[in-house]
Amino acid sequence: MNDTPEHVKQKQLEIWLSKPPEERLRLTLVMNDELYGFWNESKKNDAVAKMQNDKHKGDQPGEVPK
């Protein structure tokens, strides 16, 4: 996606670079940790949904799941 105007990107960069290097590193690590947590949780949810789907794949309409 590339819908952010160039002047906004420039301002975001300006704000980011105004922070001390330690703060930029800390924020990067925090954001990466949150991103990995999101993806891991998403993978777990996908695995559970797949297991539930596979469990009921052969069920006929109106049939009570086992």
C-alpha positions in Angstrom: 0.0 0.0 0.0 1.4 3.4 -0.9 -1.4 5.9 0.0 0.6 8.0 2.5 1.4 11.4 1.0 5.1 12.3 0.6 4.9 15.3 2.9 3.5 13.1 5.7 6.2 10.5 5.2 8.8 13.3 5.4 7.3 14.6 8.7 7.2 11.0 10.1 10.9 10.6 9.3 11.7 14.0 10.8 9.9 13.0 14.0 11.6 9.6 14.1 15.1 11.1 13.6 14.5 13.7 16.3 14.4 11.0 18.9 17.7 9.9 20.5 19.2 6.6 19.1 18.4 4.8 22.4 14.8 5.7 22.1 14.6 4.6 18.5 16.2 1.3 19.4 13.9 0.7 22.3 10.8 1.5 20.2 12.0 -0.7 17.4 12.4 -3.6 19.9 9.0 -3.0 21.5 7.2 -2.9 18.1 9.0 -6.0 16.9 8.1 -7.9 20.1 4.4 -6.8 19.6 4.5 -7.8 16.0 5.9 -11.3 16.7 3.3 -11.7 19.5 0.6 -10.8 17.0 1.8 -13.3 14.4 2.3 -16.1 16.9 -1.3 -15.6 18.3 -2.6 -15.5 14.7 -0.9 -18.7 13.9 -2.4 -20.4 17.0 -5.8 -19.2 16.0 -5.4 -20.4 12.4 -4.3 -23.8 13.7 -7.3 -24.1 16.0 -9.7 -23.0 13.2 -8.1 -25.6 10.9 -8.4 -28.4 13.4 -12.1 -27.5 14.0 -12.7 -27.3 10.3 -11.0 -30.7 9.7 -12.9 -32.2 12.5 -16.3 -31.3 10.9 -15.2 -31.6 7.3 -17.2 -34.9 6.7 -20.3 -33.8 8.6 -23.5 -33.8 6.6 -25.9 -30.8 6.9 -28.1 -31.4 9.9 -25.8 -34.1 11.3 -24.7 -33.6 15.0 -20.9 -33.2 15.2 -19.2 -36.0 17.1 
